[in-house]
Amino acid sequence: MKPQPPPKIALLACSVFEREIALLTRDARHIVETRFFEIGLHDQPDVLRATLQKELDEVDVRNNIEAVVLAYGLCGRGTAGLRAARHKLVIPRAHDCIAVFMGSKETYAEHQRRCPTCFYYTPGWNRARRVPGPDKLEALKIELAKKFEADDVEFLLETEREQWAQHNTATYIDLGTDDAENEADYTRRCAEWLGWKFERIHGDAALFRDLLWGNWDDARFQIVEPGMQLGQSADEKILRAEPVTPN
């Protein structure tokens, strides 16, 4: 029997996944449109939700797709409440992107159990300079100086350093992107500057690949049919489909 072609999709993705998506979607003619969004939207879940819903409504008018795929997790509830209109939504069952890099929420949970003091580094997070290290501290200092007096800036920087002190290992997740070596070196330098241990682990692209290529099973993916919205589940499923909440 001839295998079925993957469904035609529109992809809405966090830019943290940009290199990995490029790696996993070579010759992917079924992806009709891809839109990337700034990593910084994670800092404001309500803004993330509003931004994604606006973009979702725009791609949803297409007549040449079968689904809209979200390369996100629950992300601080930033995706909870997203509504499906004409086409179904598909999103991995994950609290955040690290589960996607690791291949499953179970693998992520097991690694966290073994290393609760690990902080995770990936190419995308490194490029955005949103990981502990000298570049993040300098960028934060410049940003805070625009808003606060010098004493307040130093206090806020010290608060940031205290948060970093809860960790002692920089864990770099490698999915084989073309920048993997450079970003592993960057993570190692950050670890040395922080006085942390450095760990390099190989991620698992299976979950991500299946998300992008339409191999959607209920155990790993939440599908939201038209007329429903994405909600948070209190159990191990993380996500659920629920009736649309009136505005």
MIDOSE-1310 file (N, C-alpha, C; in nm, 2 decimals, decimal comma, always signed):
residues 247
mkpq	+0,08/-0,12/+0,00/+0,00/+0,00/+0,00/+0,09/+0,12/+0,00; +0,06/+0,22/-0,09/+0,13/+0,34/-0,10/+0,11/+0,43/+0,03; +0,22/+0,48/+0,09/+0,20/+0,56/+0,21/+0,13/+0,69/+0,18; +0,05/+0,73/+0,28/-0,03/+0,86/+0,26/+0,07/+0,98/+0,27
pppk	+0,05/+1,08/+0,19/+0,13/+1,20/+0,20/+0,10/+1,27/+0,33; +0,19/+1,35/+0,39/+0,16/+1,42/+0,51/+0,06/+1,53/+0,48; -0,02/+1,57/+0,58/-0,12/+1,67/+0,56/-0,06/+1,80/+0,54; -0,13/+1,88/+0,46/-0,08/+2,02/+0,43/-0,11/+2,11/+0,55
iall	-0,01/+2,18/+0,60/-0,02/+2,25/+0,72/+0,03/+2,39/+0,71; -0,01/+2,48/+0,80/+0,05/+2,61/+0,83/+0,12/+2,59/+0,97; +0,24/+2,64/+0,98/+0,32/+2,63/+1,10/+0,34/+2,76/+1,17; +0,30/+2,77/+1,30/+0,33/+2,88/+1,38/+0,43/+2,84/+1,48
acsv	+0,55/+2,90/+1,49/+0,66/+2,84/+1,57/+0,73/+2,95/+1,64; +0,78/+2,92/+1,76/+0,87/+3,00/+1,84/+1,00/+3,00/+1,77; +1,07/+3,11/+1,76/+1,20/+3,12/+1,69/+1,31/+3,04/+1,76; +1,28/+2,99/+1,88/+1,38/+2,91/+1,95/+1,40/+2,78/+1,87
fere	+1,31/+2,75/+1,78/+1,31/+2,62/+1,70/+1,36/+2,65/+1,56; +1,40/+2,76/+1,53/+1,43/+2,80/+1,39/+1,53/+2,70/+1,32; +1,64/+2,68/+1,38/+1,74/+2,59/+1,31/+1,69/+2,45/+1,31; +1,63/+2,40/+1,42/+1,58/+2,26/+1,42/+1,47/+2,24/+1,31
iall	+1,38/+2,34/+1,30/+1,28/+2,32/+1,19/+1,34/+2,32/+1,05; +1,44/+2,40/+1,03/+1,51/+2,40/+0,90/+1,57/+2,26/+0,88; +1,63/+2,20/+0,98/+1,69/+2,07/+0,97/+1,59/+1,96/+0,94; +1,47/+1,97/+1,00/+1,37/+1,86/+1,00/+1,27/+1,87/+0,88
trda	+1,28/+1,99/+0,81/+1,17/+2,01/+0,71/+1,23/+2,03/+0,57; +1,35/+1,98/+0,55/+1,41/+1,98/+0,42/+1,32/+1,91/+0,32; +1,29/+1,97/+0,21/+1,20/+1,91/+0,11/+1,06/+1,89/+0,16; +1,02/+1,96/+0,26/+0,88/+1,95/+0,32/+0,78/+2,03/+0,24
rhiv	+0,73/+1,98/+0,13/+0,64/+2,06/+0,05/+0,50/+2,07/+0,11; +0,48/+1,99/+0,21/+0,34/+2,00/+0,27/+0,32/+2,11/+0,37; +0,43/+2,18/+0,40/+0,42/+2,30/+0,49/+0,40/+2,42/+0,40; +0,28/+2,46/+0,40/+0,24/+2,57/+0,31/+0,29/+2,71/+0,35
etrf	+0,30/+2,73/+0,48/+0,34/+2,86/+0,53/+0,40/+2,84/+0,67; +0,51/+2,91/+0,70/+0,57/+2,91/+0,83/+0,59/+3,05/+0,89; +0,54/+3,07/+1,01/+0,56/+3,20/+1,07/+0,63/+3,18/+1,21; +0,74/+3,26/+1,23/+0,82/+3,25/+1,35/+0,78/+3,37/+1,44
feig	+0,80/+3,35/+1,57/+0,77/+3,45/+1,67/+0,88/+3,47/+1,77; +0,89/+3,59/+1,82/+1,00/+3,62/+1,91/+1,00/+3,54/+2,04; +1,11/+3,49/+2,09/+1,12/+3,42/+2,21/+1,07/+3,50/+2,33; +1,10/+3,63/+2,32/+1,06/+3,72/+2,43/+0,91/+3,72/+2,46
lhdq	+0,83/+3,67/+2,37/+0,68/+3,67/+2,40/+0,65/+3,58/+2,52; +0,74/+3,49/+2,55/+0,72/+3,40/+2,67/+0,71/+3,48/+2,80; +0,77/+3,59/+2,80/+0,77/+3,67/+2,92/+0,64/+3,73/+2,96; +0,55/+3,74/+2,86/+0,41/+3,79/+2,87/+0,31/+3,70/+2,81
pdvl	+0,27/+3,60/+2,89/+0,18/+3,49/+2,84/+0,05/+3,55/+2,77; +0,00/+3,66/+2,82/-0,12/+3,71/+2,76/-0,09/+3,77/+2,62; +0,02/+3,83/+2,61/+0,06/+3,89/+2,48/+0,09/+3,78/+2,38; +0,16/+3,67/+2,43/+0,19/+3,56/+2,35/+0,06/+3,50/+2,29
ratl	-0,04/+3,48/+2,38/-0,17/+3,43/+2,34/-0,24/+3,52/+2,23; -0,24/+3,65/+2,26/-0,31/+3,74/+2,17/-0,24/+3,74/+2,03; -0,10/+3,74/+2,04/-0,02/+3,74/+1,91/-0,05/+3,61/+1,83; -0,05/+3,50/+1,90/-0,07/+3,37/+1,82/-0,21/+3,36/+1,77
qkel	-0,31/+3,41/+1,85/-0,45/+3,40/+1,80/-0,47/+3,49/+1,68; -0,41/+3,61/+1,68/-0,42/+3,70/+1,56/-0,36/+3,63/+1,44; -0,24/+3,57/+1,45/-0,17/+3,50/+1,34/-0,25/+3,38/+1,30; -0,30/+3,31/+1,40/-0,38/+3,19/+1,37/-0,51/+3,22/+1,29
devd	-0,57/+3,33/+1,32/-0,69/+3,37/+1,25/-0,65/+3,40/+1,10; -0,53/+3,46/+1,09/-0,49/+3,50/+0,95/-0,47/+3,37/+0,86; -0,39/+3,28/+0,92/-0,36/+3,16/+0,84/-0,48/+3,07/+0,82; -0,58/+3,08/+0,92/-0,69/+2,99/+0,92/-0,79/+3,01/+0,80
vrnn	-0,77/+3,13/+0,73/-0,86/+3,15/+0,62/-0,81/+3,08/+0,49; -0,70/+3,02/+0,50/-0,64/+2,94/+0,38/-0,74/+2,83/+0,35; -0,75/+2,80/+0,22/-0,82/+2,69/+0,17/-0,73/+2,57/+0,13; -0,60/+2,59/+0,14/-0,51/+2,48/+0,10/-0,43/+2,42/+0,21
ieav	-0,49/+2,42/+0,34/-0,43/+2,35/+0,45/-0,53/+2,26/+0,52; -0,48/+2,16/+0,59/-0,57/+2,08/+0,67/-0,56/+2,10/+0,82; -0,46/+2,17/+0,86/-0,44/+2,19/+1,00/-0,34/+2,30/+1,02; -0,34/+2,36/+1,14/-0,24/+2,46/+1,19/-0,16/+2,39/+1,30
vlay	-0,03/+2,39/+1,28/+0,06/+2,32/+1,38/+0,12/+2,43/+1,46; +0,13/+2,41/+1,59/+0,19/+2,50/+1,68/+0,32/+2,44/+1,74; +0,43/+2,50/+1,71/+0,56/+2,45/+1,77/+0,58/+2,53/+1,90; +0,50/+2,49/+1,99/+0,50/+2,55/+2,13/+0,46/+2,44/+2,23
glcg	+0,48/+2,47/+2,35/+0,41/+2,39/+2,46/+0,31/+2,48/+2,53; +0,28/+2,44/+2,65/+0,18/+2,53/+2,73/+0,24/+2,66/+2,75; +0,37/+2,67/+2,77/+0,45/+2,80/+2,78/+0,39/+2,90/+2,88; +0,38/+2,86/+3,01/+0,33/+2,95/+3,11/+0,18/+2,98/+3,08
rgta	+0,11/+2,90/+3,02/-0,03/+2,91/+2,99/-0,05/+3,02/+2,87; +0,06/+3,05/+2,81/+0,05/+3,14/+2,70/-0,02/+3,09/+2,58; -0,04/+2,96/+2,56/-0,11/+2,90/+2,45/-0,25/+2,85/+2,50; -0,28/+2,85/+2,63/-0,41/+2,81/+2,67/-0,51/+2,92/+2,63
glra	-0,62/+2,87/+2,57/-0,73/+2,97/+2,53/-0,72/+2,99/+2,38; -0,62/+2,94/+2,31/-0,62/+2,96/+2,16/-0,74/+2,88/+2,10; -0,80/+2,94/+2,01/-0,93/+2,89/+1,95/-0,90/+2,84/+1,81; -0,96/+2,73/+1,78/-0,96/+2,67/+1,64/-1,09/+2,71/+1,57
arhk	-1,08/+2,77/+1,45/-1,20/+2,81/+1,37/-1,22/+2,71/+1,26; -1,16/+2,73/+1,14/-1,19/+2,65/+1,03/-1,11/+2,52/+1,03; -0,98/+2,53/+1,08/-0,90/+2,41/+1,08/-0,86/+2,37/+1,22; -0,83/+2,24/+1,23/-0,79/+2,19/+1,36/-0,65/+2,24/+1,40
lvip	-0,62/+2,25/+1,53/-0,49/+2,29/+1,58/-0,42/+2,16/+1,63; -0,29/+2,16/+1,62/-0,21/+2,05/+1,67/-0,09/+2,10/+1,75; -0,07/+2,06/+1,87/+0,04/+2,10/+1,95/+0,09/+1,99/+2,04; +0,22/+1,98/+2,06/+0,27/+1,87/+2,14/+0,23/+1,88/+2,29
rahd	+0,21/+1,77/+2,35/+0,18/+1,77/+2,50/+0,31/+1,80/+2,57; +0,33/+1,93/+2,60/+0,46/+1,97/+2,67/+0,43/+2,10/+2,75; +0,50/+2,10/+2,86/+0,49/+2,23/+2,94/+0,57/+2,34/+2,87; +0,68/+2,30/+2,81/+0,77/+2,40/+2,74/+0,85/+2,33/+2,64
ciav	+0,94/+2,41/+2,57/+1,01/+2,36/+2,45/+1,11/+2,25/+2,49; +1,16/+2,25/+2,61/+1,26/+2,15/+2,65/+1,21/+2,01/+2,63; +1,09/+1,98/+2,66/+1,03/+1,85/+2,63/+1,04/+1,81/+2,48; +1,02/+1,91/+2,40/+1,02/+1,89/+2,25/+1,16/+1,86/+2,21
fmgs	+1,26/+1,93/+2,26/+1,40/+1,91/+2,23/+1,44/+1,77/+2,28; +1,39/+1,72/+2,39/+1,43/+1,59/+2,45/+1,35/+1,48/+2,39; +1,24/+1,50/+2,32/+1,17/+1,39/+2,26/+1,04/+1,35/+2,32; +1,02/+1,39/+2,45/+0,90/+1,36/+2,52/+0,90/+1,43/+2,66
kety	+0,78/+1,45/+2,71/+0,76/+1,50/+2,84/+0,82/+1,41/+2,95; +0,81/+1,28/+2,92/+0,86/+1,18/+3,02/+1,01/+1,18/+3,03; +1,08/+1,19/+2,91/+1,23/+1,20/+2,91/+1,27/+1,33/+2,99; +1,20/+1,44/+2,96/+1,23/+1,57/+3,03/+1,21/+1,55/+3,18
aehq	+1,10/+1,49/+3,22/+1,08/+1,48/+3,36/+1,18/+1,39/+3,43; +1,23/+1,29/+3,36/+1,33/+1,20/+3,42/+1,46/+1,27/+3,43; +1,50/+1,35/+3,33/+1,62/+1,42/+3,34/+1,61/+1,53/+3,45; +1,50/+1,59/+3,47/+1,48/+1,69/+3,58/+1,49/+1,62/+3,71
rrcp	+1,44/+1,50/+3,72/+1,45/+1,42/+3,85/+1,59/+1,39/+3,88; +1,67/+1,35/+3,78/+1,81/+1,32/+3,80/+1,90/+1,44/+3,82; +1,86/+1,55/+3,77/+1,94/+1,68/+3,77/+1,85/+1,80/+3,80; +1,80/+1,81/+3,92/+1,71/+1,93/+3,94/+1,77/+2,06/+3,94
tcfy	+1,90/+2,07/+3,94/+1,98/+2,19/+3,94/+2,03/+2,22/+3,80; +1,99/+2,15/+3,70/+2,03/+2,18/+3,56/+1,96/+2,30/+3,50; +2,03/+2,38/+3,42/+1,97/+2,48/+3,34/+1,99/+2,44/+3,20; +1,89/+2,45/+3,11/+1,89/+2,39/+2,98/+1,93/+2,50/+2,88
ytpg	+2,03/+2,47/+2,79/+2,07/+2,56/+2,69/+2,05/+2,49/+2,55; +2,00/+2,57/+2,45/+1,98/+2,52/+2,32/+2,03/+2,62/+2,22; +2,05/+2,59/+2,09/+2,10/+2,69/+2,00/+2,01/+2,82/+2,00; +1,88/+2,80/+2,00/+1,79/+2,92/+1,99/+1,79/+3,00/+2,12
wnra	+1,79/+2,94/+2,23/+1,80/+3,02/+2,36/+1,94/+3,08/+2,37; +2,04/+3,02/+2,32/+2,18/+3,08/+2,32/+2,18/+3,20/+2,23; +2,13/+3,19/+2,11/+2,14/+3,30/+2,02/+2,06/+3,42/+2,07; +1,95/+3,40/+2,14/+1,88/+3,51/+2,20/+1,94/+3,57/+2,32
rrvp	+2,05/+3,51/+2,37/+2,12/+3,55/+2,49/+2,02/+3,56/+2,61; +1,94/+3,45/+2,62/+1,84/+3,44/+2,73/+1,88/+3,33/+2,83; +2,01/+3,29/+2,83/+2,05/+3,19/+2,92/+2,16/+3,25/+3,01; +2,17/+3,19/+3,13/+2,27/+3,25/+3,23/+2,41/+3,25/+3,17
gpdk	+2,47/+3,37/+3,19/+2,61/+3,39/+3,14/+2,64/+3,53/+3,13; +2,76/+3,57/+3,09/+2,80/+3,71/+3,09/+2,72/+3,79/+2,99; +2,68/+3,74/+2,87/+2,61/+3,81/+2,77/+2,47/+3,85/+2,82; +2,41/+3,75/+2,89/+2,27/+3,78/+2,94/+2,28/+3,89/+3,05
leal	+2,38/+3,88/+3,13/+2,39/+3,98/+3,24/+2,42/+4,12/+3,19; +2,50/+4,13/+3,08/+2,53/+4,26/+3,02/+2,41/+4,31/+2,95; +2,34/+4,23/+2,88/+2,21/+4,27/+2,81/+2,11/+4,32/+2,91; +2,10/+4,25/+3,02/+2,00/+4,28/+3,12/+2,04/+4,42/+3,19
kiel	+2,17/+4,44/+3,21/+2,22/+4,56/+3,27/+2,18/+4,68/+3,18; +2,20/+4,67/+3,05/+2,17/+4,77/+2,96/+2,02/+4,80/+2,96; +1,94/+4,70/+2,96/+1,80/+4,72/+2,95/+1,75/+4,78/+3,08; +1,80/+4,74/+3,19/+1,75/+4,79/+3,32/+1,79/+4,94/+3,34
akkf	+1,91/+4,97/+3,28/+1,96/+5,11/+3,30/+1,87/+5,21/+3,23; +1,79/+5,16/+3,13/+1,70/+5,25/+3,06/+1,58/+5,29/+3,15; +1,56/+5,21/+3,26/+1,44/+5,23/+3,33/+1,46/+5,27/+3,48; +1,58/+5,23/+3,53/+1,60/+5,24/+3,68/+1,73/+5,32/+3,71
eadd	+1,74/+5,37/+3,83/+1,86/+5,43/+3,88/+1,97/+5,32/+3,91; +2,09/+5,36/+3,92/+2,21/+5,27/+3,93/+2,19/+5,17/+4,04; +2,15/+5,22/+4,16/+2,14/+5,13/+4,28/+2,03/+5,03/+4,25; +1,92/+5,07/+4,19/+1,81/+4,97/+4,16/+1,86/+4,87/+4,06
vefl	+1,94/+4,92/+3,96/+1,99/+4,82/+3,86/+2,07/+4,72/+3,93; +2,16/+4,76/+4,02/+2,25/+4,66/+4,08/+2,17/+4,56/+4,17; +2,07/+4,61/+4,23/+1,98/+4,53/+4,31/+1,91/+4,42/+4,22; +1,86/+4,46/+4,11/+1,79/+4,37/+4,02/+1,89/+4,27/+3,96
lete	+2,01/+4,31/+3,93/+2,11/+4,22/+3,88/+2,15/+4,12/+3,98; +2,16/+4,16/+4,11/+2,19/+4,07/+4,21/+2,08/+3,97/+4,23; +1,95/+4,01/+4,22/+1,84/+3,92/+4,22/+1,85/+3,81/+4,11; +1,89/+3,86/+3,99/+1,91/+3,76/+3,88/+2,02/+3,66/+3,91
reqw	+2,13/+3,71/+3,97/+2,24/+3,62/+4,00/+2,20/+3,52/+4,11; +2,11/+3,56/+4,20/+2,06/+3,47/+4,31/+1,98/+3,36/+4,25; +1,90/+3,39/+4,15/+1,82/+3,29/+4,08/+1,91/+3,19/+4,01; +2,02/+3,24/+3,95/+2,11/+3,15/+3,88/+2,18/+3,06/+3,98
aqhn	+2,20/+3,11/+4,10/+2,27/+3,03/+4,20/+2,19/+2,91/+4,25; +2,07/+2,89/+4,21/+1,99/+2,77/+4,24/+2,03/+2,66/+4,14; +2,11/+2,69/+4,04/+2,15/+2,59/+3,95/+2,30/+2,57/+3,96; +2,35/+2,46/+3,91/+2,50/+2,43/+3,91/+2,54/+2,36/+3,78
taty	+2,45/+2,33/+3,69/+2,49/+2,26/+3,57/+2,43/+2,32/+3,44; +2,51/+2,35/+3,34/+2,46/+2,40/+3,21/+2,45/+2,28/+3,12; +2,32/+2,24/+3,09/+2,30/+2,12/+3,01/+2,26/+2,17/+2,87; +2,35/+2,13/+2,77/+2,33/+2,17/+2,63/+2,26/+2,05/+2,56
idlg	+2,15/+2,08/+2,49/+2,08/+1,98/+2,42/+2,11/+1,99/+2,27; +2,16/+1,88/+2,22/+2,21/+1,88/+2,08/+2,11/+1,80/+1,99; +2,06/+1,86/+1,89/+1,97/+1,79/+1,79/+2,04/+1,79/+1,65; +2,17/+1,82/+1,65/+2,24/+1,80/+1,53/+2,23/+1,91/+1,43
tdda	+2,20/+2,03/+1,47/+2,19/+2,15/+1,38/+2,33/+2,19/+1,33; +2,33/+2,27/+1,23/+2,46/+2,31/+1,17/+2,54/+2,40/+1,27; +2,48/+2,45/+1,37/+2,55/+2,54/+1,47/+2,57/+2,47/+1,60; +2,56/+2,33/+1,60/+2,56/+2,26/+1,72/+2,70/+2,27/+1,80
enea	+2,81/+2,27/+1,72/+2,94/+2,28/+1,79/+2,96/+2,41/+1,85; +2,93/+2,52/+1,77/+2,95/+2,65/+1,82/+2,87/+2,68/+1,94; +2,74/+2,63/+1,94/+2,66/+2,66/+2,06/+2,69/+2,57/+2,18; +2,75/+2,46/+2,15/+2,80/+2,38/+2,26/+2,92/+2,45/+2,33
dytr	+3,00/+2,51/+2,25/+3,12/+2,58/+2,30/+3,07/+2,70/+2,38; +2,97/+2,77/+2,33/+2,91/+2,89/+2,40/+2,86/+2,85/+2,53; +2,79/+2,74/+2,54/+2,73/+2,69/+2,66/+2,85/+2,65/+2,76; +2,95/+2,59/+2,71/+3,07/+2,56/+2,79/+3,13/+2,68/+2,85
rcae	+3,14/+2,79/+2,77/+3,20/+2,91/+2,82/+3,11/+2,97/+2,93; +2,98/+2,97/+2,91/+2,89/+3,02/+3,01/+2,91/+2,94/+3,14; +2,92/+2,81/+3,13/+2,94/+2,73/+3,25/+3,06/+2,76/+3,32; +3,17/+2,78/+3,25/+3,30/+2,82/+3,31/+3,29/+2,95/+3,38
wlgw	+3,22/+3,05/+3,32/+3,21/+3,18/+3,38/+3,12/+3,18/+3,51; +3,02/+3,09/+3,51/+2,93/+3,07/+3,62/+2,99/+2,99/+3,73; +3,10/+2,91/+3,70/+3,15/+2,81/+3,79/+3,06/+2,69/+3,80; +2,99/+2,66/+3,69/+2,90/+2,54/+3,69/+2,97/+2,42/+3,61
kfer	+2,91/+2,31/+3,63/+2,94/+2,19/+3,55/+2,88/+2,21/+3,41; +2,94/+2,15/+3,31/+2,89/+2,15/+3,17/+2,85/+2,01/+3,13; +2,73/+1,99/+3,07/+2,68/+1,87/+3,03/+2,63/+1,88/+2,89; +2,67/+1,79/+2,80/+2,61/+1,79/+2,66/+2,53/+1,66/+2,64
ihgd	+2,41/+1,68/+2,61/+2,33/+1,56/+2,58/+2,27/+1,56/+2,44; +2,24/+1,45/+2,39/+2,18/+1,44/+2,26/+2,03/+1,44/+2,28; +1,96/+1,53/+2,21/+1,81/+1,53/+2,22/+1,76/+1,42/+2,13; +1,63/+1,42/+2,12/+1,56/+1,32/+2,04/+1,46/+1,40/+1,95
aalf	+1,48/+1,39/+1,82/+1,40/+1,47/+1,73/+1,26/+1,40/+1,69; +1,24/+1,28/+1,75/+1,12/+1,21/+1,70/+0,99/+1,28/+1,72; +0,97/+1,34/+1,84/+0,85/+1,42/+1,87/+0,83/+1,53/+1,78; +0,94/+1,61/+1,76/+0,94/+1,73/+1,67/+0,91/+1,69/+1,53
rdll	+0,98/+1,58/+1,48/+0,96/+1,54/+1,34/+0,82/+1,50/+1,32; +0,76/+1,42/+1,41/+0,63/+1,38/+1,39/+0,53/+1,49/+1,40; +0,55/+1,59/+1,48/+0,47/+1,71/+1,48/+0,47/+1,78/+1,35; +0,59/+1,79/+1,29/+0,60/+1,86/+1,16/+0,55/+1,78/+1,04
wgnw	+0,55/+1,65/+1,05/+0,52/+1,57/+0,94/+0,38/+1,50/+0,95; +0,31/+1,53/+1,05/+0,17/+1,49/+1,06/+0,14/+1,35/+1,12; +0,24/+1,30/+1,20/+0,22/+1,17/+1,26/+0,17/+1,20/+1,41; +0,04/+1,23/+1,41/-0,02/+1,28/+1,54/-0,10/+1,18/+1,61
ddar	-0,05/+1,13/+1,72/-0,12/+1,04/+1,81/-0,16/+1,11/+1,94; -0,27/+1,06/+2,00/-0,33/+1,13/+2,12/-0,23/+1,13/+2,23; -0,15/+1,03/+2,25/-0,06/+1,03/+2,36/+0,04/+1,14/+2,36; +0,09/+1,19/+2,25/+0,19/+1,29/+2,24/+0,14/+1,43/+2,19
fqiv	+0,03/+1,43/+2,13/-0,02/+1,56/+2,07/-0,16/+1,58/+2,11; -0,19/+1,71/+2,13/-0,33/+1,75/+2,15/-0,38/+1,81/+2,02; -0,49/+1,76/+1,98/-0,56/+1,81/+1,86/-0,69/+1,88/+1,90; -0,70/+2,00/+1,86/-0,82/+2,09/+1,89/-0,90/+2,10/+1,76
epgm	-1,02/+2,05/+1,76/-1,10/+2,05/+1,65/-1,17/+2,19/+1,63; -1,21/+2,22/+1,51/-1,27/+2,35/+1,49/-1,39/+2,37/+1,58; -1,40/+2,49/+1,63/-1,51/+2,53/+1,73/-1,47/+2,50/+1,87; -1,35/+2,45/+1,90/-1,30/+2,43/+2,03/-1,18/+2,52/+2,06
qlgq	-1,13/+2,52/+2,19/-1,01/+2,59/+2,22/-0,92/+2,50/+2,30; -0,80/+2,55/+2,31/-0,69/+2,47/+2,38/-0,70/+2,51/+2,53; -0,70/+2,41/+2,62/-0,70/+2,44/+2,76/-0,59/+2,36/+2,83; -0,56/+2,39/+2,95/-0,47/+2,32/+3,04/-0,54/+2,21/+3,11
sade	-0,47/+2,09/+3,11/-0,52/+1,98/+3,18/-0,43/+1,96/+3,31; -0,50/+1,92/+3,42/-0,43/+1,91/+3,54/-0,36/+1,78/+3,56; -0,38/+1,69/+3,46/-0,31/+1,55/+3,47/-0,19/+1,55/+3,38; -0,14/+1,43/+3,36/-0,01/+1,41/+3,28/-0,03/+1,45/+3,13
kilr	-0,15/+1,47/+3,09/-0,17/+1,51/+2,95/-0,13/+1,65/+2,92; -0,13/+1,73/+3,02/-0,09/+1,87/+3,02/-0,19/+1,96/+2,94; -0,24/+1,92/+2,83/-0,33/+2,00/+2,75/-0,46/+1,92/+2,72; -0,56/+2,00/+2,69/-0,69/+1,94/+2,65/-0,77/+2,03/+2,56
aepv	-0,87/+1,98/+2,49/-0,96/+2,06/+2,41/-1,08/+2,08/+2,49; -1,13/+2,21/+2,49/-1,25/+2,24/+2,57/-1,34/+2,34/+2,49; -1,46/+2,36/+2,53/-1,55/+2,45/+2,46/-1,49/+2,59/+2,47; -1,52/+2,67/+2,37/-1,47/+2,81/+2,36/-1,53/+2,89/+2,47
tpn	-1,45/+2,96/+2,54/-1,49/+3,05/+2,65/-1,54/+3,18/+2,59; -1,66/+3,23/+2,62/-1,70/+3,36/+2,57/-1,61/+3,47/+2,62; -1,59/+3,57/+2,53/-1,51/+3,68/+2,56/-1,58/+3,78/+2,66
